[in-house]
Amino acid sequence: MEIRQLNSEEFETSLSLSEYAFQYKLAGEDKVKAKSRFKPERVWGIFEDGLLGAKLTLLPLQVYIQGRAVLMGGIAGVATWPENRRQGLVAKLLSHTLQTMNEAGQTLSFLHPFLIPFYRKFGWEIYCEYKKYTIPIAKFPLKAEIAGNIRRNLFDIEILDELYSHFAAQYNGTLKRDKDWWEHVVLNQDTFNAIFYSPKGNPEGYVLYKIEKSELVINEFVFMNEQARQGLWTFLANHDSMVTGASLKRVPSDDILPFLLPDPRISQESHPYFMARIVNAKAFVENFSFVVQGAQQKQIINIEDKYAPWNDGLWEWSITLEGTPTLIKIDGDNIEADLSCDIGTLTVLLLGYKRPGELSRFGRLTGNEAAVQWLEGIIPQAQTSLFDFF
């Protein structure tokens, strides 16, 4: 058995497995385009007697954490031939890629799960959710007379990215996009965009949308202020002769649009979305900004991590008066932990998706009450979100 990166001659082999596992077929220009963008060094496969049994793609990405870009390994396209399933091949691939990410300095890893319980076993945990709204045209926000103007379909990636980055950096776990991502993942020929400009000519918001079956399908709605929000909604409401309503996808979980509507009784859905995992606990903690409590304190935490053994064990976690955090591995003989959790729980605590007191009440975080309250105090309040898919 061999685990290795694919080579450029193995495009067809990789594609055949993806087509079978995800039940689609590429042909013509789509296949030519896929081959031209094939990056074999990002695809890891497990081979038996020279035959590909399972594979995954490891994407070198960055995400915003506390407003700063952090290296993240994005796992996508996990696929196995049916005759090779339930043989531990994916477990071997995940273990291998965790080691690869650790060596590359990627302190986080994200993936979209086909089955949440499956990836929880390997340390990934749900870190964000999104809302989906369906709004009939009669319940749209009221049109408003707003100073400023809308420019449609400029496709100015520099402006879109500046607005997106400012908005996305307010959340933990949003993707830092580059030009290639905008061109090949976010924007396509079916997507319209509209940018709101202030009276001074400053871009202050945008919307990405499609019109399908007499409905506005809104993929992203980004605004810097209330003026931009109202200006963009007035633009969308001016489609009232063309559409019967709108569907908003992947809305951040802290969004309050329904409350702002004249009639908030619209269809609302909440969906668990991506999973996250800390790859290297020491590196992640020591580059995180905590709330200083006024005196240097330390706690002993036991981290359980079967698939990344460099994280597993007892750690002394301290924060100086200046706010500098340290996480130091210690010998576990005759030392009792103040706190204990698995790596997935630690991940969602630090990203801000769940709070220590909350997870303590339900047994996901164990320890003495003083240590739980210490953790509650040092971890800043935060919101998580993700507008992308991979």
HELIX and SHEET records of a PDB file:
HELIX    1   1 SER A    8  GLU A   10  5                                   3    
HELIX    2   2 PHE A   11  PHE A   22  1                                  12    
HELIX    3   3 GLY A   28  SER A   36  1                                   9    
HELIX    4   4 PRO A   40  ARG A   42  5                                   3    
HELIX    5   5 PRO A   82  ASN A   84  5                                   3    
HELIX    6   6 LEU A   89  GLU A  103  1                                  15    
HELIX    7   7 ILE A  116  ARG A  120  1                                   5    
HELIX    8   8 ILE A  137  LYS A  139  5                                   3    
HELIX    9   9 ILE A  157  ALA A  168  1                                  12    
HELIX   10  10 LYS A  179  TRP A  181  1                                   3    
HELIX   11  11 TRP A  182  VAL A  186  3                                   5    
HELIX   12  12 GLU A  226  ALA A  237  1                                  12    
HELIX   13  13 LEU A  257  LEU A  260  1                                   4    
HELIX   14  14 ALA A  281  GLU A  286  1                                   6    
HELIX   15  15 ILE A  343  LEU A  351  1                                   9    
HELIX   16  16 PRO A  356  ARG A  361  1                                   6    
HELIX   17  17 GLU A  369  ILE A  378  1                                  10    
SHEET    1   A 7 GLU A   2  GLN A   5  0                                        
SHEET    2   A 7 VAL A  43  GLU A  48 -1                                        
SHEET    3   A 7 LEU A  51  ILE A  65 -1                                        
SHEET    4   A 7 ARG A  68  THR A  80 -1                                        
SHEET    5   A 7 LEU A 108  LEU A 111  1                                        
SHEET    6   A 7 MET A 275  ILE A 278 -1                                        
SHEET    7   A 7 GLU A 125  ILE A 126 -1                                        
SHEET    1   B 4 GLU A   2  GLN A   5  0                                        
SHEET    2   B 4 VAL A  43  GLU A  48 -1                                        
SHEET    3   B 4 LEU A  51  ILE A  65 -1                                        
SHEET    4   B 4 THR A 174  LEU A 175 -1                                        
SHEET    1   C 7 ASN A 149  ARG A 152  0                                        
SHEET    2   C 7 PHE A 192  TYR A 197 -1                                        
SHEET    3   C 7 PRO A 203  GLU A 212 -1                                        
SHEET    4   C 7 GLU A 215  PHE A 223 -1                                        
SHEET    5   C 7 GLY A 245  PRO A 252  1                                        
SHEET    6   C 7 GLU A 129  PRO A 136 -1                                        
SHEET    7   C 7 SER A 267  PRO A 272 -1                                        
SHEET    1   D 5 PRO A 325  LYS A 329  0                                        
SHEET    2   D 5 GLY A 313  ILE A 319 -1                                        
SHEET    3   D 5 GLN A 297  GLU A 304 -1                                        
SHEET    4   D 5 LEU A 339  ASP A 342  1                                        
SHEET    5   D 5 THR A 366  GLY A 367 -1                                        
END                                                                             
